[in-house]
Amino acid sequence: RRVNRPAYEKFALESFWISTNVAEIDTQIHTHMCYSDFNDIIDTIEAMDADVISIETARSGNILLKVFKEHGYKKEVGPGVYDIHSPRVPSVEEIEKQIHSLLEVLPARQLWINPDCGLKTRRWEEVKPSLENMVIATKKVRETL
């Protein structure tokens, strides 16, 4: 409920800080959020002060990533480059195209390349070639930068 949102965001933010406060100073803090309307919570995300946030973007057409650019988000972002909910193995070319579309939104220094969300719904026979293609595509794009 919208009326409870400020209290919930405060609670979530404090919980995140408590759980990450014990990390060593040189530990890189990552968080993951998917299928969210980041417009409403971008200030809270920024206040979390995580080094990297991983988000779903392959299914949403990079719409969620644009919020970070529009807000001037300075931390790093790991937008998904392929949909993990499909058993289909994405081609190297398909992933390259997605990476290039991400680079139109944020600079390379701010991007982490990873799959959308987790891989728990996929079998190893699907995961391994998908990740291999993702690595190959990433290396190919890096050669052009």
Secondary structure, DSSP 8 states (H G I E B T S, - for coil): -GGGHHHHHHHHHHHHHHHHTTS-TT---EEEE-S--HHHHHHHHHHHT-SEEEE--TTTTTHHHHHHHHHT--SEEEEBSS-TTS-S---HHHHHHHHHHHHTTS-GGGB--B-SS-STTS-HHHHHHHHHHHHHHHHHHHHH-
